[in-house]
């Protein structure tokens, strides 16, 4: 069964919340750079992608990591996987 946009966004926000628990994710604009806005370092950014990958049981190659720099980019990427 495929995930809906709302389900994917909820997973993205949940995993971001695990990485940046102090962040107000409900007000986070979908197009802002997550690392800059939430002050996430490279290690935490990779942990975020790994957690999302595991939650959705998908493989995200390293060359696609930049798709996750925004919520909108990550959601579009995940919803358009073959």
C-alpha positions, 0 to 999 in steps of 0.5 A: 500500500502506498503512503499518502502525502499526509502520511509521508509528511507526518513521518518526515515531521516525526523524524525531524522532531526526533532530530530537533525536538525543540523545533516548532514543526507545525510552523515550519515552511515546506520550502525552507532549508531544514539544516539552516532553519533547524541548525541541523549538522551533517551527521543529524541530517544523515540520521534524519534521512536514515530514519525516514528511509527505515520508517518508509522501507525505502532506499535513498542513495547518497546522491539524492540526499539533497532532495531532503533539504526541504520538507517539500523536496523530501515529500516530492521525492518520496511520493515519486519513487518507482 
